[in-house]
Amino acid sequence: LDGTVLVRDPSLPRAQQEMALEAAAPASAPVQWRVDGKSVGVTERTHRLFWLLAPGEHLIEATIGEHGPRAESRITVLEADQPG
């Protein structure tokens, strides 16, 4: 959801701190995923992708096909000792 704030847990390995990105799109259409303008993957059928949390503010975008409908959401990832 737009405006979500997540906090990384220092007691967990970094590789286990991921966010599931999901899109409602036809199974036949690929979904392109971008975080901060950089491609992080393409999904087909289930449209679920796991993204490794990185501190900071991020823009997540999902586009159906190459030039189809697009949805975006802004999130913030904090370190556990960082004030929110």
WOKA-V602607 format. One record per residue. RES is the residue in one letter. D_LAST is the distance of its C-alpha to the last C-alpha in Angstrom with 1 decimal. Layout:
RES;D_LAST  RES;D_LAST
This chain:
L;17.4  D;16.2  G;12.5  T;11.7  V;8.4  L;9.7  V;9.1  R;12.2  D;14.2  P;15.9  S;18.8  L;19.8  P;21.7  R;19.9  A;22.8  Q;21.9  Q;18.4  E;19.4  M;18.8  A;21.9  L;22.7  E;25.4  A;27.6  A;30.4  A;33.3  P;37.0  A;37.7  S;40.2  A;37.7  P;35.4  V;31.8  Q;30.3  W;26.6  R;24.7  V;21.2  D;20.7  G;24.4  K;25.5  S;27.6  V;26.3  G;29.2  V;31.6  T;32.1  E;35.3  R;36.3  T;33.2  H;30.6  R;28.0  L;26.3  F;23.9  W;21.4  L;19.9  L;16.1  A;15.2  P;12.0  G;11.2  E;11.9  H;15.1  L;18.0  I;20.0  E;23.6  A;26.5  T;30.0  I;33.1  G;35.8  E;35.9  H;35.8  G;35.2  P;32.6  R;29.0  A;25.7  E;22.2  S;18.6  R;15.4  I;12.5  T;9.4  V;9.5  L;7.2  E;9.3  A;9.3  D;9.2  Q;6.4  P;3.8  G;0.0
